């Protein structure tokens, strides 16, 4: 889990991003816990971004550093970064603008491989 505070010159709003545990993605064994966290965060009007959506269609082992280390590798990092980039672009206005929307919850088409 990561909390980022971004200041677009209009307001300071945190963003909570959930980095999934990469051993099993479908079904995700920690979905209930992630839902509790998401509900709590959203109840405080904080954007919650589930990075599981960036990798759920991938073979879990293809996202690991090596066969005995399930930390995210470069491929996972690129997928996570692309999702975070899209969230920040859509959820945080450029200084001096008034456009604002929530982080999307539906999967983006994968442009990272």
RATA-V280658 format. One record per residue. N is the residue number from 1. RES is the residue in one small letter. PSI is psi as a letter, one per 40 degrees, with the letter a starting at -180 (* if undefined). OMEGA is omega in radians with two decimals (999 if undefined). D_FIRST is the distance of its C-alpha to the first C-alpha in Angstrom with 1 decimal. Layout:
((N;RES;PSI;OMEGA;D_FIRST) (N;RES;PSI;OMEGA;D_FIRST))
//
This chain:
((1;x;h;-3.13;0.0) (2;x;i;3.06;3.8) (3;x;h;3.13;6.9) (4;x;h;3.05;10.1) (5;x;h;-3.12;13.5) (6;x;h;3.13;16.2) (7;x;h;3.12;19.8) (8;x;e;-3.14;22.2) (9;x;e;-3.12;25.1) (10;x;d;3.13;25.2) (11;x;i;3.08;22.4) (12;x;h;-3.11;19.2) (13;x;h;3.08;16.4) (14;x;i;3.05;12.7) (15;x;h;3.08;10.4) (16;x;h;3.12;7.0) (17;x;h;3.11;5.7) (18;x;h;3.03;4.5) (19;x;h;-3.07;5.5) (20;x;i;2.98;8.2) (21;x;h;-2.90;10.2) (22;x;e;3.12;13.2) (23;x;d;-3.13;16.2) (24;x;h;-3.06;17.1) (25;x;d;3.12;16.1) (26;x;h;-0.21;19.1) (27;x;i;-3.10;19.3) (28;x;h;-3.03;15.6) (29;x;e;-3.10;15.9) (30;x;f;-3.10;12.8) (31;x;d;-3.14;13.7) (32;x;d;3.13;15.0) (33;x;d;3.13;12.0) (34;x;d;3.10;9.8) (35;x;d;3.10;12.9) (36;x;d;3.13;13.1) (37;x;d;-3.13;9.8) (38;x;d;3.14;10.9) (39;x;d;3.13;14.4) (40;x;d;-3.12;13.6) (41;x;d;-3.12;11.8) (42;x;d;3.11;14.6) (43;x;d;3.11;17.2) (44;x;e;3.10;16.6) (45;x;f;3.08;17.2) (46;x;h;3.13;13.8) (47;x;h;3.08;12.9) (48;x;h;-3.10;10.2) (49;x;h;-3.09;9.8) (50;x;h;-3.11;9.5) (51;x;e;3.01;9.6) (52;x;d;-3.14;11.5) (53;x;d;3.14;14.4) (54;x;d;-3.00;14.6) (55;x;e;-2.98;15.4) (56;x;d;-3.13;16.7) (57;x;e;-3.13;20.3) (58;x;i;2.99;20.0) (59;x;h;-3.06;21.3) (60;x;d;-3.09;18.4) (61;x;d;3.12;20.5) (62;x;e;-3.13;21.0) (63;x;e;-3.07;17.4) (64;x;i;3.06;17.6) (65;x;d;3.06;18.8) (66;x;i;-3.04;21.8) (67;x;e;3.14;23.1) (68;x;e;-3.12;22.1) (69;x;h;-3.06;18.7) (70;x;e;3.02;16.0) (71;x;i;-3.11;13.6) (72;x;h;3.08;13.4) (73;x;a;-3.12;16.7) (74;x;d;3.12;18.1) (75;x;d;3.12;18.6) (76;x;d;3.13;15.0) (77;x;d;3.11;14.1) (78;x;d;3.12;16.8) (79;x;d;3.10;15.8) (80;x;d;-3.10;12.2) (81;x;d;3.13;14.0) (82;x;d;3.13;16.7) (83;x;d;3.12;14.6) (84;x;d;3.12;12.8) (85;x;d;-3.12;16.3) (86;x;d;3.11;17.8) (87;x;d;-3.11;15.5) (88;x;d;-3.14;16.3) (89;x;d;-3.08;19.9) (90;x;d;-3.02;20.3) (91;x;e;-3.08;18.4) (92;x;h;-3.08;19.5) (93;x;i;3.01;23.2) (94;x;i;-3.11;25.1) (95;x;h;3.13;26.7) (96;x;e;3.10;29.9) (97;x;i;-3.13;29.0) (98;x;e;-3.13;28.3) (99;x;h;-3.13;26.6) (100;x;h;3.06;23.3) (101;x;i;3.13;21.6) (102;x;i;3.03;18.4) (103;x;h;3.13;15.8) (104;x;i;3.14;17.6) (105;x;e;3.12;16.6) (106;x;i;-3.12;19.2) (107;x;i;3.00;18.9) (108;x;i;3.00;20.4) (109;x;h;-3.08;23.1) (110;x;h;3.07;22.0) (111;x;e;-3.12;23.5) (112;x;h;-3.11;21.7) (113;x;*;999;23.1))
//
